[in-house]
Amino acid sequence: MCGDSIQGLATEVTVGHLETFNYPGDYFPNTQCTCRLETIDPSAHIVLYLLDLRLNSDDCSGSDTDWIEYMTTEQNWGHGVKLCGQIRGEPIDTNGNKVYINFRSDEEIQGRGAWLKYLGENGNEVGQYQCYQS
């Protein structure tokens, strides 16, 4: 995620992983990137698992913090559900078959980054995967 421009259809998988560039090393400063996931079945939801999230700030509200956000519609940055700090574990049902995952880092201190698992609920396949620098 965020290291290369990856576009097009991925092999249809029920489970996949995303990680910030250089994970488990520190991610780079001044990074903005987006990954878009979409299930083949439009009625299926995508579920995210935060296997490891270690960003430099516990406060997602500041304009100069590092965060990951997810949203089910393409909209302006900062309008999705933001995640920051150190989090592990609980599944997140995004309630959508299309999910945009945004990662943003500022120029200050960097952290270990993020490692996420994604899957289509009830074994549904995720068929599109696209990451790009924003």
C-alpha positions as protocol buffer text, in pm:
chain_id: "A"
residue {
  index: 1
  type: MET
  ca { x: 0 y: 0 z: 0 }
}
residue {
  index: 2
  type: CYS
  ca { x: 143 y: 336 z: -96 }
}
residue {
  index: 3
  type: GLY
  ca { x: 475 y: 210 z: -218 }
}
residue {
  index: 4
  type: ASP
  ca { x: 388 y: 143 z: -579 }
}
residue {
  index: 5
  type: SER
  ca { x: 108 y: 225 z: -816 }
}
residue {
  index: 6
  type: ILE
  ca { x: -85 y: -99 z: -844 }
}
residue {
  index: 7
  type: GLN
  ca { x: -387 y: -98 z: -1069 }
}
residue {
  index: 8
  type: GLY
  ca { x: -632 y: -331 z: -1231 }
}
residue {
  index: 9
  type: LEU
  ca { x: -802 y: -650 z: -1132 }
}
residue {
  index: 10
  type: ALA
  ca { x: -632 y: -863 z: -875 }
}
residue {
  index: 11
  type: THR
  ca { x: -671 y: -1235 z: -863 }
}
residue {
  index: 12
  type: GLU
  ca { x: -1010 y: -1289 z: -709 }
}
residue {
  index: 13
  type: VAL
  ca { x: -942 y: -1369 z: -346 }
}
residue {
  index: 14
  type: THR
  ca { x: -1150 y: -1409 z: -35 }
}
residue {
  index: 15
  type: VAL
  ca { x: -867 y: -1276 z: 187 }
}
residue {
  index: 16
  type: GLY
  ca { x: -589 y: -1025 z: 117 }
}
residue {
  index: 17
  type: HIS
  ca { x: -345 y: -800 z: 304 }
}
residue {
  index: 18
  type: LEU
  ca { x: -236 y: -437 z: 280 }
}
residue {
  index: 19
  type: GLU
  ca { x: 54 y: -274 z: 458 }
}
residue {
  index: 20
  type: THR
  ca { x: 207 y: 70 z: 461 }
}
residue {
  index: 21
  type: PHE
  ca { x: 522 y: 104 z: 256 }
}
residue {
  index: 22
  type: ASN
  ca { x: 833 y: -14 z: 442 }
}
residue {
  index: 23
  type: TYR
  ca { x: 629 y: -204 z: 707 }
}
residue {
  index: 24
  type: PRO
  ca { x: 738 y: -320 z: 963 }
}
residue {
  index: 25
  type: GLY
  ca { x: 994 y: -42 z: 939 }
}
residue {
  index: 26
  type: ASP
  ca { x: 890 y: 319 z: 980 }
}
residue {
  index: 27
  type: TYR
  ca { x: 671 y: 462 z: 704 }
}
residue {
  index: 28
  type: PHE
  ca { x: 786 y: 767 z: 510 }
}
residue {
  index: 29
  type: PRO
  ca { x: 696 y: 1129 z: 592 }
}
residue {
  index: 30
  type: ASN
  ca { x: 454 y: 1337 z: 384 }
}
residue {
  index: 31
  type: THR
  ca { x: 273 y: 1039 z: 235 }
}
residue {
  index: 32
  type: GLN
  ca { x: -80 y: 1039 z: 100 }
}
residue {
  index: 33
  type: CYS
  ca { x: -218 y: 736 z: -74 }
}
residue {
  index: 34
  type: THR
  ca { x: -543 y: 553 z: -135 }
}
residue {
  index: 35
  type: CYS
  ca { x: -634 y: 189 z: -184 }
}
residue {
  index: 36
  type: ARG
  ca { x: -970 y: 91 z: -330 }
}
residue {
  index: 37
  type: LEU
  ca { x: -1118 y: -255 z: -272 }
}
residue {
  index: 38
  type: GLU
  ca { x: -1435 y: -392 z: -426 }
}
residue {
  index: 39
  type: THR
  ca { x: -1616 y: -725 z: -395 }
}
residue {
  index: 40
  type: ILE
  ca { x: -1746 y: -912 z: -697 }
}
residue {
  index: 41
  type: ASP
  ca { x: -2091 y: -949 z: -538 }
}
residue {
  index: 42
  type: PRO
  ca { x: -2238 y: -597 z: -496 }
}
residue {
  index: 43
  type: SER
  ca { x: -2445 y: -712 z: -196 }
}
residue {
  index: 44
  type: ALA
  ca { x: -2139 y: -837 z: 0 }
}
residue {
  index: 45
  type: HIS
  ca { x: -1955 y: -631 z: 262 }
}
residue {
  index: 46
  type: ILE
  ca { x: -1580 y: -596 z: 304 }
}
residue {
  index: 47
  type: VAL
  ca { x: -1447 y: -667 z: 653 }
}
residue {
  index: 48
  type: LEU
  ca { x: -1116 y: -516 z: 769 }
}
residue {
  index: 49
  type: TYR
  ca { x: -892 y: -650 z: 1044 }
}
residue {
  index: 50
  type: LEU
  ca { x: -620 y: -429 z: 1192 }
}
residue {
  index: 51
  type: LEU
  ca { x: -346 y: -684 z: 1248 }
}
residue {
  index: 52
  type: ASP
  ca { x: -105 y: -409 z: 1353 }
}
residue {
  index: 53
  type: LEU
  ca { x: -158 y: -32 z: 1357 }
}
residue {
  index: 54
  type: ARG
  ca { x: 114 y: 186 z: 1507 }
}
residue {
  index: 55
  type: LEU
  ca { x: 99 y: 549 z: 1405 }
}
residue {
  index: 56
  type: ASN
  ca { x: 271 y: 836 z: 1581 }
}
residue {
  index: 57
  type: SER
  ca { x: -41 y: 1001 z: 1722 }
}
residue {
  index: 58
  type: ASP
  ca { x: -333 y: 889 z: 1937 }
}
residue {
  index: 59
  type: ASP
  ca { x: -536 y: 1194 z: 1834 }
}
residue {
  index: 60
  type: CYS
  ca { x: -690 y: 1169 z: 1488 }
}
residue {
  index: 61
  type: SER
  ca { x: -847 y: 1514 z: 1495 }
}
residue {
  index: 62
  type: GLY
  ca { x: -541 y: 1729 z: 1430 }
}
residue {
  index: 63
  type: SER
  ca { x: -447 y: 1847 z: 1085 }
}
residue {
  index: 64
  type: ASP
  ca { x: -83 y: 1748 z: 1137 }
}
residue {
  index: 65
  type: THR
  ca { x: -128 y: 1388 z: 1249 }
}
residue {
  index: 66
  type: ASP
  ca { x: -85 y: 1050 z: 1084 }
}
residue {
  index: 67
  type: TRP
  ca { x: -396 y: 841 z: 1026 }
}
residue {
  index: 68
  type: ILE
  ca { x: -568 y: 576 z: 822 }
}
residue {
  index: 69
  type: GLU
  ca { x: -931 y: 619 z: 731 }
}
residue {
  index: 70
  type: TYR
  ca { x: -1184 y: 407 z: 551 }
}
residue {
  index: 71
  type: MET
  ca { x: -1502 y: 501 z: 371 }
}
residue {
  index: 72
  type: THR
  ca { x: -1748 y: 330 z: 140 }
}
residue {
  index: 73
  type: THR
  ca { x: -1791 y: 616 z: -105 }
}
residue {
  index: 74
  type: GLU
  ca { x: -1530 y: 820 z: -285 }
}
residue {
  index: 75
  type: GLN
  ca { x: -1529 y: 1155 z: -109 }
}
residue {
  index: 76
  type: ASN
  ca { x: -1285 y: 1414 z: 16 }
}
residue {
  index: 77
  type: TRP
  ca { x: -1007 y: 1307 z: 247 }
}
residue {
  index: 78
  type: GLY
  ca { x: -1083 y: 1337 z: 617 }
}
residue {
  index: 79
  type: HIS
  ca { x: -1455 y: 1253 z: 592 }
}
residue {
  index: 80
  type: GLY
  ca { x: -1429 y: 879 z: 665 }
}
residue {
  index: 81
  type: VAL
  ca { x: -1377 y: 681 z: 985 }
}
residue {
  index: 82
  type: LYS
  ca { x: -1026 y: 767 z: 1108 }
}
residue {
  index: 83
  type: LEU
  ca { x: -796 y: 530 z: 1293 }
}
residue {
  index: 84
  type: CYS
  ca { x: -473 y: 630 z: 1463 }
}
residue {
  index: 85
  type: GLY
  ca { x: -247 y: 542 z: 1754 }
}
residue {
  index: 86
  type: GLN
  ca { x: -197 y: 175 z: 1837 }
}
residue {
  index: 87
  type: ILE
  ca { x: -481 y: -64 z: 1758 }
}
residue {
  index: 88
  type: ARG
  ca { x: -507 y: -439 z: 1702 }
}
residue {
  index: 89
  type: GLY
  ca { x: -773 y: -696 z: 1662 }
}
residue {
  index: 90
  type: GLU
  ca { x: -1144 y: -634 z: 1629 }
}
residue {
  index: 91
  type: PRO
  ca { x: -1300 y: -683 z: 1287 }
}
residue {
  index: 92
  type: ILE
  ca { x: -1449 y: -376 z: 1122 }
}
residue {
  index: 93
  type: ASP
  ca { x: -1751 y: -441 z: 900 }
}
residue {
  index: 94
  type: THR
  ca { x: -1740 y: -153 z: 653 }
}
residue {
  index: 95
  type: ASN
  ca { x: -2105 y: -210 z: 552 }
}
residue {
  index: 96
  type: GLY
  ca { x: -2011 y: -169 z: 187 }
}
residue {
  index: 97
  type: ASN
  ca { x: -1890 y: -374 z: -107 }
}
residue {
  index: 98
  type: LYS
  ca { x: -1654 y: -94 z: -211 }
}
residue {
  index: 99
  type: VAL
  ca { x: -1404 y: 52 z: 36 }
}
residue {
  index: 100
  type: TYR
  ca { x: -1152 y: 334 z: 5 }
}
residue {
  index: 101
  type: ILE
  ca { x: -862 y: 322 z: 251 }
}
residue {
  index: 102
  type: ASN
  ca { x: -662 y: 643 z: 284 }
}
residue {
  index: 103
  type: PHE
  ca { x: -325 y: 672 z: 457 }
}
residue {
  index: 104
  type: ARG
  ca { x: -174 y: 1006 z: 550 }
}
residue {
  index: 105
  type: SER
  ca { x: 151 y: 1094 z: 725 }
}
residue {
  index: 106
  type: ASP
  ca { x: 287 y: 1434 z: 812 }
}
residue {
  index: 107
  type: GLU
  ca { x: 650 y: 1549 z: 811 }
}
residue {
  index: 108
  type: GLU
  ca { x: 706 y: 1485 z: 1181 }
}
residue {
  index: 109
  type: ILE
  ca { x: 778 y: 1157 z: 1360 }
}
residue {
  index: 110
  type: GLN
  ca { x: 690 y: 837 z: 1176 }
}
residue {
  index: 111
  type: GLY
  ca { x: 578 y: 506 z: 1321 }
}
residue {
  index: 112
  type: ARG
  ca { x: 577 y: 140 z: 1231 }
}
residue {
  index: 113
  type: GLY
  ca { x: 267 y: 181 z: 1016 }
}
residue {
  index: 114
  type: ALA
  ca { x: -16 y: -58 z: 944 }
}
residue {
  index: 115
  type: TRP
  ca { x: -82 y: -415 z: 842 }
}
residue {
  index: 116
  type: LEU
  ca { x: -443 y: -486 z: 751 }
}
residue {
  index: 117
  type: LYS
  ca { x: -628 y: -795 z: 641 }
}
residue {
  index: 118
  type: TYR
  ca { x: -936 y: -759 z: 421 }
}
residue {
  index: 119
  type: LEU
  ca { x: -1195 y: -1011 z: 324 }
}
residue {
  index: 120
  type: GLY
  ca { x: -1536 y: -1037 z: 167 }
}
residue {
  index: 121
  type: GLU
  ca { x: -1796 y: -1143 z: 423 }
}
residue {
  index: 122
  type: ASN
  ca { x: -1926 y: -1500 z: 407 }
}
residue {
  index: 123
  type: GLY
  ca { x: -1654 y: -1605 z: 163 }
}
residue {
  index: 124
  type: ASN
  ca { x: -1738 y: -1349 z: -107 }
}
residue {
  index: 125
  type: GLU
  ca { x: -1444 y: -1260 z: -327 }
}
residue {
  index: 126
  type: VAL
  ca { x: -1271 y: -924 z: -343 }
}
residue {
  index: 127
  type: GLY
  ca { x: -1206 y: -880 z: -712 }
}
residue {
  index: 128
  type: GLN
  ca { x: -1071 y: -527 z: -753 }
}
residue {
  index: 129
  type: TYR
  ca { x: -767 y: -386 z: -580 }
}
residue {
  index: 130
  type: GLN
  ca { x: -608 y: -55 z: -671 }
}
residue {
  index: 131
  type: CYS
  ca { x: -357 y: 158 z: -479 }
}
residue {
  index: 132
  type: TYR
  ca { x: -222 y: 494 z: -588 }
}
residue {
  index: 133
  type: GLN
  ca { x: -40 y: 800 z: -455 }
}
residue {
  index: 134
  type: SER
  ca { x: -285 y: 1081 z: -389 }
}
